[in-house]
Amino acid sequence: MNFLSVENLTKSFGDRLLFSDVSFGIDQGQKVAIVAKNGAGKTTLLNCLMGKESKDSGNVVFRNDIRMAFMEQAENLPLDKTIDEVIYDHSSPKLRLIKSYNEALENNDEEALSNLFQELTDLDAWELESQVKQFLSVFKLEDVNQNIANLSGGQKKRITLIKVLLSDADFLLLDEPTNHLDLDMIEWLENYLSNSKSTLLMVTHDRYFLEVVCDTILELSNETLFKYKGNFSYYLAKKAEREEQLQSTVEKARNTFRKELEWIRRQPKARGTKQKARIESFHEVKKVASTNLTESELELPVKMERLGSKIIEFHKVSKAFDEKKILSSFSYNVQRKERLGIVGKNGTGKTTFLKMLLGEEPIDAGKIVQGETVVFGHFSQELKPVDPDFKVIDVVKEVAEFIPLEKGKQLSAAQLLERFLFPRSMHYNFVRKLSGGERRRLKLLRVLMSNPNFLILDEPTNDLDIFAMAVLEEYLRGFQGCLIVVSHDRYFMDKMVDHLFVFESEGQIADVIGNYTTYRKKQKLKIKNTKPGNSNVEKKVNNVSEPSRAKTKLSFKEKVEFEALENDIEQLELSKIRYTNQLSNGDLDGDKLFETGNKLAEVVEAIELKTNRWLELSEYL
């Protein structure tokens, strides 16, 4: 069943053409992602589809009877309302009923409560309230009485995402859904969307997300749309094939062009039909032969001050804000060519740690010793914004006209911009005309051109396209100094770091050898091994550790647990029916209604947890 049909869609801004005669379709159940370089028009394409941007020409047709939900990059929430009010201010009939029910409870309107309970039961909406609580918990928004005006940009973005997920829409359109989510949230969303029955069209730069969730990739390149029926790995392979074929086609066209050019120069003005046809063919060949095959590369052979033997030393450093501990007697010596990733839940102190390292935040106890040769380059999320009335080249010249390279050479501001994927045609553009990713790349350039030997990158990949990230990774792999990265991009972390600082509670930091994927595998295995009834743990015999064997069947305790779970789930289902009937018969007063509603929500949650455990154990039967 076709949900969306796009035919010959064209859009330009002034003399800049974003895409021309783009056509594609999306069928029910498909999970599609749009990828492109920053500024190519991904967000504009989504806005054109939703009618929020005018199109120059073409047709966009959605199926009439489907429900759609659109998550934009810019959140537009009422600042004078609370989280709770915004979540329930929704077009969903079920959410509106739950909102009315809560209002009736506050007003102690028993007649309204009785009617609403019947409607909620008829719509099977009781589980939705439990789902709301789950979403708020996953996205760290438990205090629902907070005012929207007091929230951070990331919190507002998460509320917008929750509203879209709660819409129960047939077709979800998401613009950068993983922005401002921590790693746990991203993995949860990845799993949720993978299992969702909704049709999906999204823009994202998260490469693992593209790999796991999507079954179709649309690449917007050179004003044209290319379609790949597969995930991110399939897309990369087929894109390489397409580019190889294009190169072969262009080379043949160039050979033909050279021969035909000699003929054109020798011939007088064409009069015959054959001559005219050959001239027209010549112009077609010329167009193909003029195709630019060169790919921009990020190459920065910047001269770097050599690091001494002493770099950074932490000696029993402690830090707390009131009762909240950030570090507790932490000691560590940073080594040459250190490649460290920092992970942890929001609010555990990652940014505070970086500020202490840079001397921007005082410590409570201990000391931090910095080597004399250390030159920091700090890319922060809170970087001073670039003046929008500056021209791109002036932003670079504000730092330096030239920067020194190895072997006594130097690089001009214009040359540096070109190597950092800003072609000369963009050098005199105003900053306000740049996309969000292009502005962020310009800020990152200012940091790298200061010749640091110790790079601290706080979310460097936010708003960068997958192509810019690839060349940044190429540069960083060759970087000979120390590197500390805080990032929610799992793919980036896996390629850039060889060990992690994991920020835990009460000021504790675990040093985990390996990249992010290694850490998550260890973490999941640890959780699995600590579950009650799981015998897959290391046995200690005479202080010698016996490696755990691959699990092939249930232990005796797990068999007992499995049988008990079947009985528990059966009893919980009976309780669910009983509470649902009590809520629908209209015999309960206000307080009892509220109490019974909460009990039903708890039963629904318990059924989900026990069912998941039952499914886990059943795999080994």
C-alpha positions as CSV (number, residue, x, y, z in Angstrom):
1,M,0.0,0.0,0.0
2,N,1.5,3.3,-1.1
3,F,1.6,6.0,1.7
4,L,3.6,8.7,-0.2
5,S,4.1,9.5,-3.8
6,V,6.5,12.3,-4.9
7,E,6.8,13.2,-8.6
8,N,9.2,15.7,-10.2
9,L,9.7,17.8,-7.1
10,T,12.0,20.8,-7.6
11,K,13.1,23.4,-5.1
12,S,15.5,26.4,-5.3
13,F,16.5,29.4,-3.2
14,G,17.2,32.3,-5.5
15,D,19.8,31.0,-8.0
16,R,20.7,28.0,-5.8
17,L,19.0,24.8,-6.9
18,L,18.6,22.3,-4.1
19,F,17.0,19.4,-6.0
20,S,15.4,19.0,-9.4
21,D,12.7,16.6,-10.7
22,V,13.0,14.3,-7.6
23,S,10.6,11.4,-7.7
24,F,10.2,8.5,-5.2
25,G,7.5,6.6,-3.3
26,I,7.2,5.1,0.2
27,D,5.0,2.0,0.9
28,Q,3.4,1.0,4.2
29,G,5.9,-0.5,6.7
30,Q,9.0,0.9,5.0
31,K,11.7,2.6,7.1
32,V,13.4,5.2,5.0
33,A,16.3,7.6,5.7
34,I,17.5,10.6,3.7
35,V,21.3,11.2,3.7
36,A,23.1,14.1,2.1
37,K,25.9,16.6,2.8
38,N,25.1,19.6,5.0
39,G,23.2,22.3,3.1
40,A,22.1,19.9,0.3
41,G,18.4,20.3,1.3
42,K,17.4,17.3,3.5
43,T,15.3,19.4,6.0
44,T,14.0,21.5,3.1
45,L,12.8,18.3,1.4
46,L,11.0,17.2,4.5
47,N,9.4,20.6,4.9
48,C,8.3,20.6,1.2
49,L,6.7,17.2,1.8
50,M,4.7,18.5,4.8
51,G,3.7,21.7,3.1
52,K,5.8,23.9,5.4
53,E,7.9,25.1,2.5
54,S,6.7,26.0,-0.9
55,K,7.9,23.9,-3.9
56,D,8.9,25.3,-7.3
57,S,7.2,22.4,-9.1
58,G,6.1,18.8,-8.7
59,N,3.5,16.8,-6.8
60,V,3.4,15.4,-3.3
61,V,0.5,13.0,-2.5
62,F,-0.1,11.3,0.8
63,R,-2.6,8.6,1.2
64,N,-5.8,10.2,2.5
65,D,-6.7,7.8,5.4
66,I,-3.4,7.7,7.2
67,R,-2.4,9.5,10.4
68,M,0.9,11.4,10.2
69,A,3.2,12.9,12.8
70,F,6.2,15.3,12.0
71,M,9.1,16.0,14.3
72,E,10.9,19.1,13.2
73,Q,14.5,20.1,14.3
74,A,13.2,23.3,15.9
75,E,10.9,22.7,18.8
76,N,7.8,25.0,19.1
77,L,6.4,24.4,22.6
78,P,4.3,26.8,24.7
79,L,6.7,28.3,27.3
80,D,4.0,29.0,29.8
81,K,2.9,25.3,30.3
82,T,4.3,22.4,32.2
83,I,5.7,19.2,30.7
84,D,2.5,17.3,31.8
85,E,0.2,19.9,30.2
86,V,2.2,19.8,26.9
87,I,2.3,16.0,26.7
88,Y,-1.5,15.7,27.2
89,D,-2.3,18.6,24.9
90,H,-2.4,16.2,22.0
91,S,-4.6,15.4,19.0
92,S,-4.7,11.7,20.1
93,P,-8.3,10.9,21.3
94,K,-6.9,8.6,24.0
95,L,-4.5,11.2,25.4
96,R,-7.3,13.8,25.4
97,L,-9.5,11.4,27.4
98,I,-6.7,10.7,29.9
99,K,-6.3,14.5,30.3
100,S,-10.0,15.0,30.8
101,Y,-10.0,12.1,33.4
102,N,-7.1,13.8,35.3
103,E,-9.0,17.1,35.3
104,A,-12.2,15.3,36.6
105,L,-10.2,13.8,39.4
106,E,-8.9,17.2,40.4
107,N,-12.5,18.5,40.4
108,N,-13.9,15.4,42.1
109,D,-16.5,15.2,39.4
110,E,-17.7,11.6,39.9
111,E,-20.3,11.6,37.1
112,A,-17.6,12.8,34.6
113,L,-15.2,10.2,36.0
114,S,-17.7,7.4,35.5
115,N,-18.3,8.4,31.9
116,L,-14.7,8.9,31.1
117,F,-13.7,5.5,32.6
118,Q,-16.1,3.8,30.3
119,E,-14.8,5.6,27.2
120,L,-11.2,4.9,28.3
121,T,-12.1,1.2,28.7
122,D,-13.8,1.1,25.3
123,L,-10.8,2.6,23.6
124,D,-8.4,0.3,25.6
125,A,-6.5,3.5,26.6
126,W,-5.4,2.4,30.1
127,E,-2.1,1.0,28.8
128,L,-1.4,4.4,27.2
129,E,-0.9,6.1,30.6
130,S,1.6,3.5,31.5
131,Q,3.4,4.2,28.2
132,V,3.5,7.9,28.9
133,K,5.2,7.2,32.2
134,Q,7.7,4.9,30.4
135,F,8.6,7.5,27.8
136,L,9.1,10.2,30.5
137,S,11.3,7.8,32.4
138,V,13.4,6.8,29.4
139,F,14.0,10.4,28.3
140,K,14.7,11.6,31.9
141,L,11.7,13.9,32.2
142,E,10.2,12.5,35.4
143,D,9.4,15.9,37.0
144,V,6.4,16.7,34.9
145,N,5.5,19.8,36.8
146,Q,8.5,21.7,35.4
147,N,7.7,24.7,33.3
148,I,8.7,24.5,29.6
149,A,10.4,27.9,29.9
150,N,12.9,26.5,32.4
151,L,14.0,23.5,30.3
152,S,17.1,23.1,28.2
153,G,17.0,22.8,24.4
154,G,17.7,19.1,24.7
155,Q,14.8,18.6,27.1
156,K,12.4,20.4,24.8
157,K,13.6,18.3,21.9
158,R,12.8,15.1,23.9
159,I,9.3,16.4,24.7
160,T,8.7,17.0,21.0
161,L,9.9,13.4,20.3
162,I,7.6,11.9,23.0
163,K,4.6,13.7,21.5
164,V,5.3,12.2,18.1
165,L,5.8,8.7,19.5
166,L,2.6,9.0,21.5
167,S,0.6,10.0,18.4
168,D,0.1,6.4,17.4
169,A,0.6,7.6,13.8
170,D,0.8,5.4,10.7
171,F,3.5,7.5,9.2
172,L,6.3,9.2,11.2
173,L,8.5,11.9,9.7
174,L,11.5,12.6,11.9
175,D,14.2,15.3,11.5
176,E,17.3,14.3,13.5
177,P,15.5,12.3,16.2
178,T,18.7,11.3,18.0
179,N,20.0,14.8,18.6
180,H,20.2,15.7,22.3
181,L,19.7,12.1,23.4
182,D,22.3,10.2,25.5
183,L,23.6,6.8,24.4
184,D,21.0,4.8,26.5
185,M,18.2,6.9,25.0
186,I,19.5,6.4,21.4
187,E,19.7,2.6,21.9
188,W,16.2,2.6,23.3
189,L,14.8,4.6,20.4
190,E,16.6,2.4,18.0
191,N,15.0,-0.7,19.4
192,Y,11.6,1.0,19.6
193,L,11.5,2.2,16.0
194,S,12.9,-1.1,14.7
195,N,10.0,-3.0,16.3
196,S,7.4,-0.3,15.4
197,K,4.8,-1.1,12.8
198,S,4.7,2.6,11.7
199,T,6.1,3.7,8.3
200,L,9.1,5.9,8.8
201,L,10.9,8.7,6.9
202,M,13.7,10.4,8.7
203,V,16.8,12.5,8.5
204,T,19.7,11.3,10.7
205,H,23.5,11.2,10.8
206,D,23.7,8.4,13.3
207,R,25.3,5.6,11.2
208,Y,24.5,2.7,13.6
209,F,20.9,4.0,13.7
210,L,20.8,3.9,9.8
211,E,22.3,0.4,9.9
212,V,19.8,-1.1,12.4
213,V,16.5,0.7,11.7
214,C,16.4,1.5,8.0
215,D,15.6,-0.7,5.1
216,T,15.9,2.0,2.4
217,I,18.4,4.9,2.0
218,L,17.7,7.9,-0.2
219,E,20.8,9.9,-1.0
220,L,20.4,13.6,-2.1
221,S,23.4,14.4,-4.2
222,N,24.1,16.9,-7.0
223,E,20.4,18.0,-7.0
224,T,19.3,14.4,-7.7
225,L,17.9,11.6,-5.5
226,F,19.4,8.1,-5.5
227,K,17.5,5.2,-4.0
228,Y,19.1,2.2,-2.3
229,K,17.0,-0.7,-1.1
230,G,18.9,-1.8,2.0
231,N,20.5,-0.6,5.2
232,F,23.6,1.6,5.6
233,S,26.1,-1.1,4.8
234,Y,24.3,-1.9,1.6
235,Y,24.1,1.8,0.8
236,L,27.9,2.2,1.2
237,A,28.6,-0.8,-1.1
238,K,26.1,0.2,-3.8
239,K,27.2,3.9,-3.7
240,A,30.8,2.8,-4.3
241,E,29.6,0.7,-7.3
242,R,27.6,3.6,-8.7
243,E,30.6,6.0,-8.4
244,E,32.8,3.4,-10.1
245,Q,30.4,3.1,-12.9
246,L,30.0,6.9,-13.1
247,Q,33.8,7.3,-13.3
248,S,33.9,4.8,-16.2
249,T,31.1,6.5,-18.0
250,V,32.7,10.0,-17.6
251,E,36.1,8.7,-18.8
252,K,34.5,7.2,-22.0
253,A,32.6,10.5,-22.5
254,R,35.8,12.5,-22.2
255,N,37.5,10.4,-24.8
256,T,34.6,10.8,-27.2
257,F,34.4,14.5,-26.4
258,R,38.1,15.0,-27.4
259,K,37.4,13.3,-30.8
260,E,34.1,15.1,-31.4
261,L,35.7,18.5,-30.5
262,E,38.2,18.1,-33.3
263,W,35.4,17.5,-35.7
264,I,33.3,20.5,-34.4
265,R,36.3,22.8,-34.9
266,R,36.9,21.6,-38.5
267,Q,33.2,21.8,-39.7
268,P,31.4,24.8,-41.0
269,K,28.0,25.7,-39.7
270,A,25.8,22.6,-39.9
271,R,23.1,22.4,-42.5
272,G,22.4,18.8,-42.9
273,T,20.2,16.7,-40.6
274,K,23.1,14.3,-39.8
275,Q,25.4,17.2,-38.9
276,K,22.8,18.8,-36.6
277,A,22.2,15.4,-34.8
278,R,25.9,15.0,-34.4
279,I,26.2,18.5,-32.9
280,E,23.4,17.8,-30.5
281,S,25.0,14.6,-29.5
282,F,28.3,16.5,-28.9
283,H,26.6,18.8,-26.4
284,E,25.2,15.8,-24.5
285,V,28.6,14.1,-24.4
286,K,30.2,17.4,-23.3
287,K,27.7,17.6,-20.4
288,V,28.7,14.1,-19.2
289,A,32.4,14.7,-19.7
290,S,32.2,17.9,-17.6
291,T,31.0,15.9,-14.5
292,N,33.2,16.7,-11.5
293,L,34.5,13.4,-10.0
294,T,36.9,14.9,-7.5
295,E,35.9,14.4,-3.8
296,S,36.8,17.0,-1.3
297,E,39.3,15.7,1.2
298,L,40.1,16.9,4.7
299,E,43.9,17.1,4.9
300,L,45.4,19.3,7.6
301,P,49.2,18.8,8.0
302,V,49.3,21.4,10.7
303,K,52.5,21.8,12.7
304,M,52.0,20.6,16.3
305,E,54.0,21.4,19.4
306,R,55.7,18.3,20.7
307,L,54.3,17.0,24.0
308,G,56.7,16.6,26.9
309,S,56.9,13.6,29.3
310,K,54.4,15.3,31.7
311,I,51.0,15.9,30.1
312,I,48.1,15.9,32.6
313,E,48.2,14.3,36.1
314,F,45.2,14.0,38.4
315,H,46.2,13.5,42.1
316,K,43.3,12.4,44.4
317,V,40.9,15.0,42.9
318,S,37.5,15.4,44.4
319,K,34.5,17.5,43.3
320,A,30.9,17.9,44.4
321,F,28.0,20.2,44.1
322,D,26.3,20.1,47.5
323,E,25.4,16.4,48.0
324,K,26.1,15.4,44.4
325,K,29.5,13.9,44.0
326,I,31.3,14.4,40.6
327,L,34.7,12.9,41.5
328,S,35.8,11.1,44.6
329,S,39.6,10.9,45.2
330,F,40.3,10.4,41.4
331,S,43.9,9.8,40.3
332,Y,45.1,9.3,36.7
333,N,48.1,10.2,34.5
334,V,47.3,11.0,30.8
335,Q,49.8,9.4,28.4
336,R,51.1,10.4,25.0
337,K,48.7,9.7,22.1
338,E,45.9,9.0,24.6
339,R,42.7,8.3,22.8
340,L,40.0,8.5,25.5
341,G,36.2,8.4,25.2
342,I,33.9,9.7,28.0
343,V,30.5,8.2,28.5
344,G,27.8,8.4,31.2
345,K,24.3,9.4,31.8
346,N,23.3,13.1,31.5
347,G,24.1,14.9,34.8
348,T,26.9,12.6,35.9
349,G,29.6,15.3,35.5
350,K,31.2,14.7,32.1
351,T,31.2,18.4,31.1
352,T,32.3,19.4,34.7
353,F,35.3,17.0,34.3
354,L,36.4,18.6,31.1
355,K,36.1,22.1,32.7
356,M,38.3,21.0,35.6
357,L,40.8,19.6,33.2
358,L,40.9,22.9,31.4
359,G,41.1,24.9,34.6
360,E,37.7,26.5,34.1
361,E,36.1,24.8,37.1
362,P,37.7,24.8,40.6
363,I,38.3,21.4,42.4
364,D,37.4,20.7,46.0
365,A,40.4,18.6,46.9
366,G,43.6,17.1,45.4
367,K,45.4,18.7,42.4
368,I,45.6,18.7,38.7
369,V,49.1,19.2,37.2
370,Q,49.5,20.3,33.6
371,G,52.7,19.9,31.5
372,E,54.3,23.0,30.1
373,T,54.1,21.8,26.5
374,V,50.4,21.1,26.5
375,V,48.4,23.2,24.0
376,F,44.6,22.6,24.4
377,G,42.2,22.7,21.5
378,H,38.7,22.7,23.0
379,F,35.6,22.2,20.9
380,S,32.6,22.8,23.2
381,Q,28.8,22.6,22.8
382,E,28.7,26.1,24.2
383,L,31.1,27.7,21.8
384,K,30.7,31.4,21.3
385,P,28.5,31.8,18.2
386,V,30.0,33.1,15.0
387,D,28.8,36.6,14.0
388,P,26.1,35.9,11.3
389,D,27.1,39.1,9.4
390,F,30.7,37.8,9.0
391,K,31.8,36.3,5.7
392,V,33.1,32.7,5.9
393,I,36.7,33.7,5.1
394,D,36.6,36.5,7.7
395,V,35.8,34.0,10.4
396,V,39.0,32.2,9.7
397,K,41.1,35.3,9.2
398,E,39.9,36.5,12.6
399,V,42.1,33.7,14.1
400,A,45.0,34.0,11.6
401,E,45.8,34.9,8.0
402,F,48.2,32.0,7.7
403,I,48.9,28.9,9.8
404,P,52.2,27.1,10.0
405,L,52.6,23.6,8.5
406,E,55.3,21.0,8.8
407,K,58.6,21.5,7.1
408,G,58.4,25.3,7.3
409,K,55.4,25.6,4.9
410,Q,52.2,27.6,5.6
411,L,48.6,27.6,4.6
412,S,46.4,30.6,3.8
413,A,42.9,31.0,5.2
414,A,41.4,30.3,1.8
415,Q,43.4,27.1,1.3
416,L,42.5,25.9,4.8
417,L,38.8,26.5,4.1
418,E,39.0,24.4,0.9
419,R,40.7,21.6,2.7
420,F,37.9,21.7,5.3
421,L,35.2,21.2,2.6
422,F,34.4,24.9,2.0
423,P,34.8,25.5,-1.8
424,R,35.9,28.9,-3.0
425,S,32.4,29.7,-4.1
426,M,31.4,29.7,-0.4
427,H,34.2,31.9,1.0
428,Y,32.4,35.2,0.7
429,N,29.0,33.9,1.7
430,F,27.6,35.4,4.9
431,V,27.6,33.0,7.9
432,R,23.9,33.5,8.2
433,K,23.4,31.6,4.9
434,L,25.2,28.5,6.2
435,S,23.4,25.5,7.4
436,G,23.6,24.4,11.0
437,G,26.2,21.7,10.1
438,E,28.3,24.1,8.1
439,R,28.4,26.6,10.9
440,R,29.5,23.9,13.3
441,R,32.2,22.7,10.9
442,L,33.4,26.3,10.7
443,K,33.7,26.5,14.5
444,L,35.5,23.2,14.6
445,L,38.0,24.5,12.0
446,R,38.8,27.5,14.3
447,V,39.7,25.0,17.0
448,L,41.9,22.8,14.9
449,M,43.8,25.7,13.2
450,S,45.2,26.8,16.6
451,N,47.7,24.0,16.3
452,P,46.7,22.1,19.5
453,N,48.5,18.9,20.7
454,F,45.7,18.0,23.1
455,L,42.2,18.0,21.6
456,I,39.1,18.0,23.7
457,L,36.0,17.4,21.6
458,D,32.6,17.7,23.2
459,E,29.9,16.4,20.8
460,P,31.9,17.3,17.7
461,T,29.6,15.3,15.3
462,N,26.4,17.1,16.2
463,D,24.8,18.5,13.0
464,L,27.7,17.2,10.8
465,D,26.7,15.1,7.9
466,I,28.0,11.5,7.5
467,F,30.5,12.7,4.8
468,A,32.0,15.5,6.9
469,M,32.2,13.0,9.8
470,A,34.1,10.5,7.7
471,V,36.8,13.1,6.7
472,L,37.0,14.4,10.3
473,E,37.6,10.8,11.4
474,E,40.3,10.5,8.8
475,Y,42.1,13.6,10.2
476,L,41.8,12.5,13.8
477,R,43.2,9.0,13.0
478,G,46.4,10.8,11.9
479,F,46.4,13.2,14.8
480,Q,49.6,12.6,16.9
481,G,48.5,14.4,20.1
482,C,46.2,13.4,22.9
483,L,42.4,13.1,22.2
484,I,39.5,13.2,24.6
485,V,36.0,12.7,23.1
486,V,32.6,13.1,24.6
487,S,30.1,12.0,22.0
488,H,26.7,10.3,21.6
489,D,27.7,9.0,18.1
490,R,28.5,5.4,18.8
491,Y,30.1,4.8,15.4
492,F,32.4,7.8,15.9
493,M,33.4,6.6,19.4
494,D,34.2,3.1,18.1
495,K,36.6,4.4,15.5
496,M,38.3,7.1,17.6
497,V,39.0,5.8,21.1
498,D,40.7,2.7,22.6
499,H,39.4,3.1,26.2
500,L,36.6,4.8,28.1
501,F,36.0,6.7,31.3
502,V,32.5,5.6,32.3
503,F,31.0,8.1,34.8
504,E,29.0,6.2,37.4
505,S,27.1,7.4,40.5
506,E,28.8,8.8,43.7
507,G,31.8,10.3,41.9
508,Q,33.1,6.9,40.7
509,I,34.8,6.5,37.2
510,A,35.4,3.1,35.6
511,D,38.2,2.9,33.2
512,V,37.1,0.4,30.5
513,I,39.6,-1.0,28.0
514,G,38.1,-1.1,24.5
515,N,35.7,1.0,22.4
516,Y,32.1,1.8,23.1
517,T,30.7,-1.4,21.5
518,T,33.0,-3.5,23.6
519,Y,31.9,-1.6,26.7
520,R,28.2,-2.2,25.9
521,K,28.7,-5.9,25.3
522,K,30.4,-6.2,28.7
523,Q,27.7,-4.2,30.4
524,K,24.9,-6.3,28.9
525,L,26.7,-9.5,29.9
526,K,27.1,-8.2,33.4
527,I,23.4,-7.4,33.7
528,K,22.5,-10.8,32.3
529,N,24.8,-12.6,34.7
530,T,23.4,-10.8,37.8
531,K,19.8,-11.7,37.1
532,P,18.2,-14.1,39.6
533,G,18.3,-17.7,38.5
534,N,21.0,-17.2,35.9
535,S,23.8,-19.7,36.4
536,N,26.0,-18.3,33.6
537,V,28.6,-16.7,36.0
538,E,32.3,-17.3,36.6
539,K,33.0,-20.1,39.1
540,K,35.9,-19.7,41.5
541,V,37.8,-22.9,42.3
542,N,41.0,-22.5,44.4
543,N,41.1,-18.9,43.4
544,V,41.2,-19.8,39.7
545,S,38.6,-18.3,37.3
546,E,36.9,-20.8,35.1
547,P,35.7,-19.2,31.8
548,S,31.9,-19.3,31.4
549,R,30.7,-21.6,28.7
550,A,28.3,-20.7,26.0
551,K,24.8,-21.1,27.3
552,T,22.8,-23.9,25.6
553,K,20.1,-24.9,28.0
554,L,18.3,-23.8,31.2
555,S,19.6,-24.6,34.7
556,F,17.3,-26.3,37.2
557,K,16.7,-22.9,38.9
558,E,15.8,-21.3,35.6
559,K,13.4,-24.1,34.8
560,V,11.6,-23.5,38.1
561,E,11.6,-19.7,37.4
562,F,10.2,-20.4,33.9
563,E,7.3,-22.4,35.2
564,A,6.6,-19.8,37.9
565,L,6.6,-17.0,35.3
566,E,3.9,-18.8,33.3
567,N,1.7,-19.0,36.4
568,D,2.5,-15.3,37.4
569,I,1.6,-14.0,33.9
570,E,-1.7,-15.9,34.0
571,Q,-2.6,-14.5,37.4
572,L,-1.6,-11.0,36.3
573,E,-3.8,-11.2,33.2
574,L,-6.7,-12.2,35.5
575,S,-5.9,-9.2,37.7
576,K,-5.9,-6.9,34.6
577,I,-9.4,-8.1,33.7
578,R,-10.6,-7.7,37.2
579,Y,-9.3,-4.1,37.5
580,T,-10.6,-3.2,34.1
581,N,-14.1,-4.4,35.0
582,Q,-14.0,-2.5,38.3
583,L,-13.1,0.7,36.4
584,S,-15.8,0.3,33.8
585,N,-18.8,-0.6,36.1
586,G,-19.1,3.0,37.6
587,D,-19.5,1.8,41.2
588,L,-16.2,3.3,42.6
589,D,-15.9,6.7,44.1
590,G,-13.1,9.2,43.1
591,D,-10.3,8.0,45.4
592,K,-11.0,4.4,44.7
593,L,-11.1,5.1,41.0
594,F,-7.7,6.7,41.1
595,E,-6.2,3.9,43.3
596,T,-7.6,1.2,41.0
597,G,-6.3,3.0,37.9
598,N,-2.8,3.0,39.4
599,K,-3.0,-0.7,40.2
600,L,-4.0,-1.5,36.7
601,A,-1.0,0.5,35.3
602,E,1.3,-1.5,37.7
603,V,-0.2,-4.8,36.6
604,V,0.3,-3.9,32.9
605,E,4.0,-3.0,33.6
606,A,4.5,-6.2,35.5
607,I,3.0,-8.3,32.7
608,E,5.5,-6.7,30.2
609,L,8.5,-7.3,32.4
610,K,7.6,-10.9,33.2
611,T,6.7,-11.7,29.6
612,N,10.1,-10.3,28.4
613,R,11.9,-12.6,30.9
614,W,9.7,-15.6,29.9
615,L,10.7,-14.9,26.2
616,E,14.4,-14.7,27.2
617,L,14.3,-18.1,29.0
618,S,12.2,-19.7,26.3
619,E,15.0,-19.2,23.8
620,Y,17.0,-22.0,25.5
621,L,14.2,-24.6,25.6
